[in-house]
Every structure is written in C-alpha cells, then in structure tokens.
C-alpha cells in the first residue's frame, strides 16, 4: 500500500500546472481577439462619419499611409533583416495584402456611403462563418460547443439584420459589406498559412506597404474624378484613429490571436463586433437602438461565451 500511494498522488500537481499553462495562451489569444474586435468596431463608425466628407478610396489609402508611418519605427529594422525571407514569400504577402488591406477596408468605406454603421457591424459578423468553414476544410475539428455557440451568435446577427422579420431589406451598402466580409474571412483563414519565420511586425509592414501600393492607382483616379478633401480636425482625427489604432494595433493583435487560438475560435469572439458597433453608433452617431437590438446582443454575447470556451 505504501508503494502504490505516491502513484496516485504525485501526478496531480503536474497535471494541474499543465492545464494552467495550456489555459494561459488561450486566454491571451481570446483577449487579443477581443481587443482587435472592439477597436475595429470604431472603424465602422468612422467609415460612416467620413462618408460625406472623404471619398472611400482616399479614406482607405490615407489609413494605410498613416498605419505604415505608425509601424515603421518598430518594424523597419526587423523588416530589413528579413528582406530575403519576405521576397521568398512575396506571393503569399501579395494575396494577404490584397484581401486584408486593399479590398476589405475599401469595401467597408464604400458601404458607409449608403448604409448605417450598425448594419456594417452586423453584416461583417458573418465573416466568422467563413473562417470556420476554411478551418474545417483544412482538417480541424471545431467541436460541438464551438459550432453551437457560432450558430447562436449567427442567429442573433441574422435577427438583428432582418429587424425580426423574414424579409431581408438590404441597401446597396449592405452588399458592399457582404463582399468585405468575404474578403476579411478569407484573409483571416489565410493567416494560418503565414510562414512562422516571418515576424509579426515585418508581416504588418510588408502587407500595409503592398496593400497601399495596390491601392495607389485607384487613389489617383479618385483624386482626378472626385477631387481631394479638406483636412480639418473632423477629417484628420478619424483618419489617425483608423490608421494607428484600427490598423497598426488591431491588425497586430488579430494576427497574433489567430496564431495562438486559430481563426475559428477568434472568429467566435469577432461576433462581439455588432454589439460594440451598435453601442458606439448609438452613442456617437445617434443611430436608433431598441429592444430587438438588446435581445440580439444577448444572443450574440451568449454564443460568444459558449463558442469561445475551452472544452474540458
């Protein structure tokens, strides 16, 4: 009996510490995904707020120029050291830049011309479905809890978009956001294929720069056709927010979150976005929010908690 007792008692502390070590990175990944989601919610409000004063393409272009300026002091040295590695994976970087930088945000800015910030946030919440589909096609098991949470959150989004009716009344801007959701979902799934040897900051600097370069011809065309905009506090301040916070900070946090917990679980956290956007648009833009919005927020939050939880 004395010989067998330690066999039952000694492994317990090691197993407990192992569970704690496993839970810590997951908690960090969820926190980073939540940070990016909350920050990005503000960019939908700025897209709507600048729709009448800054042409959408110019909004997107200056966003990335500001983002490049923000990350350069931190990323320039690492990017130079990894220049050969970045050239080696140029095709991957071009595709990531096109989906996540050039296309996605330009479509969202265009949507802000004809739809509300609340609608943009709600429709963008469909992109986690595409992230989960990509991850499942890659052979990953999503688990019943995560799928159930995703479906509950998705139901809340659908009810919110439809206004509680079966008839979907989409504005032209809503269709632009749907296209943006497809682009962002594809970008997030693509991040799982990012070469591990490429650092986070060099990846940001490279994708921001390549995305801005691909956007440059359209930006010049917008200047010729639409003219520029007047730089005032009301136009420059939102551009600084989306350039520094919504681009440099949020994209770094989101990319890191996906490297830790995967696109599907990060996508479940992304369902918080319509809740954040609805609250911000109500507080900043005065967009209406009634009992249906509150009910659907409860569904979305419940789905996020269930789907992001770590299975035992």
C-alpha positions as CSV (number, residue, x, y, z in Angstrom):
1,X,0.0,0.0,0.0
2,X,2.8,2.4,0.8
3,X,4.4,1.8,-2.6
4,X,1.2,2.5,-4.6
5,X,0.0,5.6,-2.8
6,X,2.6,8.0,-4.5
7,X,1.5,6.7,-7.9
8,X,-2.0,8.2,-7.3
9,X,-1.0,11.4,-5.5
10,X,2.2,12.8,-7.3
11,X,0.9,13.4,-10.9
12,X,-1.9,15.7,-9.7
13,X,0.2,18.9,-9.3
14,X,1.9,18.3,-12.6
15,X,-1.4,17.8,-14.4
16,X,-2.8,20.9,-12.8
17,X,0.1,23.0,-13.8
18,X,-0.1,21.7,-17.4
19,X,-3.7,22.7,-17.6
20,X,-2.8,26.2,-16.3
21,X,-0.1,26.5,-18.9
22,X,-2.5,25.4,-21.7
23,X,-5.2,27.9,-20.5
24,X,-2.9,30.9,-20.3
25,X,-2.1,31.1,-24.1
26,X,-5.8,30.5,-24.9
27,X,-6.8,33.3,-22.6
28,X,-4.2,35.6,-24.2
29,X,-5.4,34.7,-27.7
30,X,-9.1,35.4,-26.7
31,X,-8.1,38.8,-25.1
32,X,-6.1,39.8,-28.2
33,X,-9.1,38.9,-30.5
34,X,-11.5,40.8,-28.3
35,X,-9.1,43.9,-28.3
36,X,-9.0,43.8,-32.1
37,X,-12.8,43.4,-32.4
38,X,-13.5,46.3,-30.1
39,X,-11.0,48.6,-31.8
40,X,-12.3,47.7,-35.3
41,X,-15.9,48.5,-34.2
42,X,-14.8,52.1,-34.0
43,X,-13.6,52.0,-37.6
44,X,-17.1,51.2,-38.8
45,X,-18.3,54.3,-37.0
46,X,-15.6,56.4,-38.7
47,X,-16.4,55.0,-42.1
48,X,-20.0,56.2,-41.7
49,X,-18.9,59.5,-40.2
50,X,-16.5,60.3,-43.0
51,X,-18.8,59.1,-45.8
52,X,-19.9,62.6,-46.8
53,X,-16.5,64.3,-46.4
54,X,-13.8,61.9,-47.5
55,X,-14.2,59.7,-50.6
56,X,-14.0,56.0,-49.7
57,X,-10.9,55.2,-51.7
58,X,-9.0,58.2,-50.3
59,X,-10.1,57.2,-46.8
60,X,-8.6,53.7,-47.3
61,X,-5.4,55.0,-48.8
62,X,-4.6,57.5,-46.1
63,X,-5.5,55.0,-43.5
64,X,-2.7,52.7,-44.7
65,X,-0.2,55.6,-45.2
66,X,-0.7,56.5,-41.5
67,X,-0.5,52.9,-40.5
68,X,2.8,52.5,-42.3
69,X,4.2,55.6,-40.6
70,X,3.0,54.2,-37.2
71,X,4.7,50.8,-37.5
72,X,7.9,51.9,-39.3
73,X,9.8,52.9,-36.1
74,X,9.1,49.5,-34.6
75,X,9.3,47.3,-37.7
76,X,11.9,48.9,-40.1
77,X,15.0,47.1,-38.6
78,X,13.3,43.7,-38.4
79,X,11.9,44.1,-41.9
80,X,15.3,44.9,-43.3
81,X,16.8,41.8,-41.7
82,X,14.0,39.6,-43.1
83,X,14.0,41.2,-46.6
84,X,15.2,38.0,-48.3
85,X,12.6,35.9,-46.5
86,X,9.9,38.4,-47.4
87,X,10.9,38.2,-51.1
88,X,10.8,34.4,-50.9
89,X,7.1,34.5,-49.7
90,X,6.1,37.5,-51.9
91,X,3.1,35.7,-53.5
92,X,1.7,34.9,-50.1
93,X,2.2,38.5,-48.9
94,X,0.6,39.9,-52.1
95,X,-2.5,37.8,-51.6
96,X,-2.8,38.7,-47.9
97,X,-2.3,42.4,-48.7
98,X,-4.9,42.3,-51.4
99,X,-7.6,40.6,-49.2
100,X,-6.9,42.2,-45.8
101,X,-5.6,45.7,-46.8
102,X,-6.6,46.8,-50.3
103,X,-10.0,45.2,-50.8
104,X,-11.6,44.7,-47.3
105,X,-11.3,48.2,-45.9
106,X,-12.1,49.9,-49.2
107,X,-15.3,48.0,-49.5
108,X,-16.3,48.9,-45.9
109,X,-15.6,52.6,-46.6
110,X,-17.7,52.4,-49.7
111,X,-20.5,50.7,-47.8
112,X,-20.6,53.6,-45.3
113,X,-22.0,55.9,-48.0
114,X,-25.3,54.1,-48.2
115,X,-25.8,52.1,-45.0
116,X,-25.6,52.6,-41.3
117,X,-22.6,51.7,-39.1
118,X,-24.9,49.3,-37.2
119,X,-25.7,47.4,-40.4
120,X,-22.0,47.3,-41.3
121,X,-21.0,45.8,-38.0
122,X,-23.8,43.3,-38.0
123,X,-23.2,42.0,-41.6
124,X,-19.4,41.8,-41.0
125,X,-20.2,39.4,-38.2
126,X,-20.9,36.8,-40.9
127,X,-17.2,36.5,-41.7
128,X,-16.5,34.1,-38.8
129,X,-18.7,31.5,-40.5
130,X,-16.3,31.6,-43.5
131,X,-13.3,31.4,-41.2
132,X,-14.8,28.3,-39.5
133,X,-15.6,26.7,-42.9
134,X,-12.0,27.3,-44.1
135,X,-10.6,25.8,-40.9
136,X,-12.9,22.7,-41.2
137,X,-11.8,22.2,-44.8
138,X,-8.2,22.3,-43.5
139,X,-9.0,19.3,-41.4
140,X,-9.5,20.9,-38.0
141,X,-12.3,19.7,-35.7
142,X,-14.4,22.6,-34.5
143,X,-16.3,20.7,-31.7
144,X,-20.0,20.7,-30.8
145,X,-19.7,23.5,-28.3
146,X,-17.9,25.9,-30.7
147,X,-20.3,25.2,-33.5
148,X,-23.4,25.6,-31.2
149,X,-22.0,29.0,-29.9
150,X,-21.3,30.1,-33.5
151,X,-24.9,29.2,-34.6
152,X,-26.4,31.0,-31.6
153,X,-24.4,34.2,-32.3
154,X,-25.1,33.9,-36.0
155,X,-28.8,33.7,-35.3
156,X,-28.6,36.8,-33.2
157,X,-26.9,38.6,-36.1
158,X,-29.5,37.5,-38.7
159,X,-32.4,38.6,-36.5
160,X,-30.7,41.9,-35.9
161,X,-30.1,42.5,-39.7
162,X,-33.6,41.4,-40.7
163,X,-35.3,43.5,-38.0
164,X,-37.1,40.5,-36.7
165,X,-38.8,39.7,-40.0
166,X,-38.1,37.1,-42.7
167,X,-37.7,39.8,-45.3
168,X,-34.1,41.0,-45.7
169,X,-34.1,44.6,-46.8
170,X,-30.5,45.2,-48.0
171,X,-29.3,48.6,-49.1
172,X,-26.5,48.9,-51.7
173,X,-24.1,49.5,-48.9
174,X,-25.1,46.2,-47.3
175,X,-23.9,44.3,-50.4
176,X,-20.6,46.1,-50.2
177,X,-20.2,44.9,-46.6
178,X,-21.1,41.3,-47.6
179,X,-18.2,41.4,-50.1
180,X,-16.0,42.9,-47.4
181,X,-16.9,40.1,-45.0
182,X,-15.9,37.5,-47.6
183,X,-12.6,39.3,-48.1
184,X,-11.9,39.5,-44.4
185,X,-12.9,35.9,-43.7
186,X,-10.5,34.7,-46.4
187,X,-7.7,36.9,-45.1
188,X,-8.2,35.6,-41.6
189,X,-8.1,32.0,-42.8
190,X,-5.0,32.7,-44.9
191,X,-3.2,33.8,-41.8
192,X,-2.9,30.2,-40.6
193,X,-0.6,29.6,-43.6
194,X,1.7,32.5,-42.7
195,X,5.3,31.3,-42.6
196,X,6.3,31.0,-38.9
197,X,9.7,32.5,-39.6
198,X,8.2,35.9,-40.7
199,X,7.9,38.1,-37.6
200,X,4.7,39.9,-36.8
201,X,5.9,43.4,-37.3
202,X,7.7,42.7,-40.6
203,X,4.5,41.0,-41.8
204,X,2.4,44.0,-40.9
205,X,4.9,46.4,-42.5
206,X,5.0,44.4,-45.7
207,X,1.2,43.9,-46.1
208,X,0.5,47.5,-45.3
209,X,3.0,48.7,-47.8
210,X,2.0,46.3,-50.6
211,X,-1.7,47.0,-49.9
212,X,-1.2,50.7,-50.2
213,X,0.8,50.3,-53.4
214,X,-2.0,48.2,-55.0
215,X,-4.5,50.9,-53.9
216,X,-2.4,53.8,-55.3
217,X,-3.8,53.7,-58.9
218,X,-7.4,53.8,-57.7
219,X,-6.5,56.6,-55.2
220,X,-5.0,58.7,-58.1
221,X,-8.2,58.1,-60.2
222,X,-10.3,59.2,-57.2
223,X,-8.3,62.4,-56.9
224,X,-8.8,63.2,-60.6
225,X,-12.5,62.3,-60.7
226,X,-13.7,63.3,-57.2
227,X,-11.1,65.8,-56.0
228,X,-9.5,65.8,-52.6
229,X,-11.0,66.6,-49.2
230,X,-10.4,69.4,-46.8
231,X,-8.0,68.4,-43.9
232,X,-9.8,69.5,-40.8
233,X,-10.0,68.2,-37.2
234,X,-13.2,66.4,-38.2
235,X,-11.5,64.5,-41.0
236,X,-7.9,64.1,-39.8
237,X,-8.7,62.8,-36.3
238,X,-10.8,59.8,-37.5
239,X,-8.1,59.0,-40.1
240,X,-5.4,59.0,-37.3
241,X,-7.7,56.6,-35.3
242,X,-8.1,54.1,-38.1
243,X,-4.5,54.4,-39.2
244,X,-2.8,54.0,-35.9
245,X,-5.3,52.1,-33.6
246,X,-7.6,50.2,-36.1
247,X,-4.7,49.3,-38.4
248,X,-1.3,49.1,-36.6
249,X,-2.6,48.0,-33.2
250,X,-5.7,46.0,-34.1
251,X,-4.2,44.0,-37.0
252,X,-1.2,43.1,-34.9
253,X,-3.5,41.9,-32.1
254,X,-5.7,39.9,-34.5
255,X,-2.9,38.3,-36.4
256,X,-1.3,37.2,-33.0
257,X,-4.6,35.9,-31.8
258,X,-5.1,33.7,-34.8
259,X,-1.6,32.3,-34.4
260,X,-2.5,31.3,-30.8
261,X,-6.1,30.1,-30.9
262,X,-6.9,29.7,-34.6
263,X,-9.2,31.5,-37.0
264,X,-12.4,29.7,-35.9
265,X,-12.2,30.4,-32.2
266,X,-11.0,34.0,-32.9
267,X,-14.0,34.3,-35.3
268,X,-16.4,33.4,-32.5
269,X,-15.0,36.4,-30.5
270,X,-15.5,38.5,-33.6
271,X,-19.2,38.1,-33.2
272,X,-18.9,40.8,-30.4
273,X,-18.4,43.4,-33.1
274,X,-22.1,44.1,-33.9
275,X,-22.7,44.7,-30.2
276,X,-19.8,47.1,-30.0
277,X,-20.7,48.9,-33.2
278,X,-24.4,49.2,-32.2
279,X,-23.4,50.8,-28.8
280,X,-20.8,53.1,-30.5
281,X,-23.1,54.2,-33.3
282,X,-25.9,54.9,-30.7
283,X,-23.5,57.0,-28.6
284,X,-21.6,58.8,-31.3
285,X,-23.9,58.9,-34.3
286,X,-27.3,58.8,-32.6
287,X,-28.4,55.7,-34.6
288,X,-31.5,54.0,-33.1
289,X,-31.3,51.1,-30.7
290,X,-34.4,49.3,-29.4
291,X,-35.5,46.2,-27.5
292,X,-34.8,44.0,-30.5
293,X,-31.1,45.1,-30.7
294,X,-30.7,44.5,-26.9
295,X,-32.3,41.0,-27.3
296,X,-30.0,40.1,-30.2
297,X,-27.0,41.4,-28.3
298,X,-27.8,38.9,-25.6
299,X,-27.9,36.1,-28.1
300,X,-24.6,37.2,-29.6
301,X,-22.9,37.5,-26.3
302,X,-24.2,34.1,-25.1
303,X,-23.0,32.5,-28.3
304,X,-19.5,34.1,-28.0
305,X,-19.2,32.8,-24.4
306,X,-20.2,29.3,-25.3
307,X,-18.2,29.1,-28.5
308,X,-15.0,30.6,-27.2
309,X,-15.0,28.5,-24.1
310,X,-12.2,25.8,-23.9
311,X,-13.6,22.3,-23.9
312,X,-12.6,20.1,-20.9
